[in-house]
Amino acid sequence: ELKVEQNPLFLSMQEGKNYTIYCNYSTTSDRLYWYRQDPGKSLESLFVLLSNGAVKQEGRLMASLDTKARLSTLHITAAVHDLSATYFCAVEYGGTSYGKLTFGQGTILTVHP
Amino acid sequence: NAGVTQTPKFQVLKTGQSMTLQCAQDMNHEYMSWYRQDPGMGLRLIHYSVGAGITDQGEVPNGYNVSRSTTEDFPLRLLSAAPSQTSVYFCASSYQIGYTQYFGPGTRLTVL
């Protein structure tokens, strides 16, 4: 069974600071997804990482994937209040379970002035 | 494009009732999926489909049925509602697996 663990689960940051959210998973996979969810809203796709060493950046967010360590990181640079949200990673099973995603528990990020 | 639409937005059922949550997309996406989200938990995959006529079970399929007769529609059927099925349900679609997933607005379901 694929397990996906995010840490921290709660993150309180000051504006302007940098921080990293970690996503660890338990079995081999080379497809990982990051999403953002605002309170009471649906999910928005942030990044799709499809190979070892993949790195993608959008604004103040940068995601990377290390399939050998079974680890993805979401790095936040110079946080601003608008980044306050819940961030989820999701890992796709490989092989015969093509298309099956398992989500982490989510990291609730709050950015303070 | 309307994107991914879900109906209804809210629903209250009594234990034992059945109902269908509707999901439609107008982007000609092959991959569609249903998730449920419970407080304090991430999303859990219920069923998914990689194309019309092809469906498979996710992590928590019990009590739910799906079918995919067209590319556009992917309805989720609750056979006999139970209080444990109280949740927010999201439908999502993508061009294929491995591409950006687009989520619908969600259906908030309460089973009494």
Interface residues (C-beta under 8 A of the other chain):
Chain A: V4 R31 Y33 Y35 S42 L43 E44 S45 V48 L50 F88 A90 E92 Y98 G99 K100 L101 T102 F103 G104 Q105 G106
Chain B: Y31 S33 Y35 G40 M41 G42 L43 R44 L45 Y48 V50 D56 G58 E59 F90 A92 I97 G98 Y99 T100 Q101 Y102 F103 G104 P105 G106
